Amino acid sequence: MRVSQQPISPEHLQTLFKITQAMNSTLDFDEVLHTVIDSMMEVCNAQRGFLMVADEDGQLELRIARGLRTDEVGHDVPYSATIVNQVIQTRETLLTNNAMYDENFMTSGSIVAKGIRAILCAPMIVNGRLIGAVYVDTLGLTNFTDSDRDLLSAVAGQAGVAIENARLYTVAVEKGRLERELQMAREIQEGLLPKTMPHVPGYELAARWEAAREVAGDFYDAFHVDDDEFGIVIADVSDKGAAAAMFMAVARTLIRTHAQSNYSPVETLSRTNDLILDDAQNGMFVTVYYSVFMPNGHSIHVNAGHNPPMLYRAASNEVSMMAIGGRAIGWFPNNPLQDVEVDLQPGDVIVYYTDGVTEAENIHGEFFGEARLQQAIIESAGQHADIILKHIVQRVDEFVGEAAQFDDLTLFVLRYTG
């Protein structure tokens, strides 16, 4: 039955003070939970104890169980759900000392089956919000008293505050850890981007990388392969955060090393794929588009699962997609990579990008898409590569508006001047 709470006795006030001190002595969430249930079982001389904590949806989840018999271990609900549900609905502490014969609960299967005699259950409420519930019972002849009820109710109130404080602290610590990891990942990512572009007669180069809220694994690179040729890489790692940044660093180093060791574009990515597979962790992979350019406008391209760049032909004022093919690096052995050769004419433009560009989303849930990217290229293709780049970014920003973006935006523009 439910009994209104009476003023707590001086003795119990002292006990409550000690328990509150113990609960507030740590901000470790699990330690607080254990302290709460252990203290309540000791105070009430209970045989079994259960602590339930509300999840984000307000549903109770059993977090701590004490005093279970061997045959009770593994059961989903080893306590009286009828009692707990009533306490949650009424938000009042409940005491019954002959549960099996209490007309309010004698139909409860768990009470009868387990031979539960006395039950105390109290809600934990903070600022009107349900934090959880504490439940203790006995299977023998021991009864709970009104003083036990009053103390349990008071302790439950303090326990709710302690649990909520520990939860908020845990959330804050995790948030801080994630923020530090994201900052480290962003610094790694920025450090991998080329500080300056190669100076190559006959070519204009421009690049842009904008980090989103969550650091993804985009990167680009531009470097001399030898005295006459230079390479361009754009890539996207499948994961996010520090792990993706470290994976990106490895991939970039391998690609550069092989490219500058006189390996062909296909051999460069194939060898990179094999080495990454030998040391693959957490199932990460990276999509890569790699191009090598010669002084006369001739170029060789290999696609390993990346978004195909856009090729603008000045003679026809049209944009088309470049080579589609190959699997991402680090996905499968024996990657079926093939190269494609393209001869550029003066005024031709190649725009490399990651899916953060085409999948940039506006407030209506629409993607920027490939068609808008192609149109932005046509609108600015007669300008310097820097202007083309700025125009594309402007068009993306205008489309996105106030919508938050959750992927990096990476663009690389090459214009051949002959």
QUIHUJO-V756053 format. One record per residue. RES is the residue in one small letter. OMEGA is omega as a letter, one per 30 degrees, with the letter a starting at -180 (NA if undefined). Layout:
BEGIN
res: [RES RES]
omega: [OMEGA OMEGA]
END
This chain:
BEGIN
res: [m r v s q q p i s p e h l q t l f k i t q a m n s t l d f d e v l h t v i d s m m e v c n a q r g f l m v a d e d g q l e l r i a r g l r t d e v g h d v p y s a t i v n q v i q t r e t l l t n n a m y d e n f m t s g s i v a k g i r a i l c a p m i v n g r l i g a v y v d t l g l t n f t d s d r d l l s a v a g q a g v a i e n a r l y t v a v e k g r l e r e l q m a r e i q e g l l p k t m p h v p g y e l a a r w e a a r e v a g d f y d a f h v d d d e f g i v i a d v s d k g a a a a m f m a v a r t l i r t h a q s n y s p v e t l s r t n d l i l d d a q n g m f v t v y y s v f m p n g h s i h v n a g h n p p m l y r a a s n e v s m m a i g g r a i g w f p n n p l q d v e v d l q p g d v i v y y t d g v t e a e n i h g e f f g e a r l q q a i i e s a g q h a d i i l k h i v q r v d e f v g e a a q f d d l t l f v l r y t g]
omega: [l l l a l l a a l l a l l l l l a a l l a a a a a l l a a l l l a l a a l l a l a a a a a l a l a l l l a l a l l l a l l a a l a l a l a a l a l l a a a l l l l l a a l l l a a a l l a l l a l a a a l a l a a l l a a l a a a l a a a a l l a l l a l a l a l l a l l a l l l l a a a l l a l l l a a a l l l l l l l l l l a l a l l l l l l l a l a l l l a l l l l l l l l l l a l a a a a a l l l l a l l a l a l a l l l a l l l a l a l l l l l a l l l a a a l a l l l a a l a a l l a a l a l l l a l a a a a a l a a a a l l l l l l l l a l l l l a a l l a a a l l l a l a l a l a a l a l a a l l a l a l l l l a l a l l l l l a a a a a l l l l a l l l l l l a a a l l a a a l l l a a l a l a a l a l l l a l a l l a l l a l a l l l l l l a a l l l l l l a a a a a a l a l a l a a a l l l l l a l a a a a a l l a l l l a a l a l l a a l NA]
END
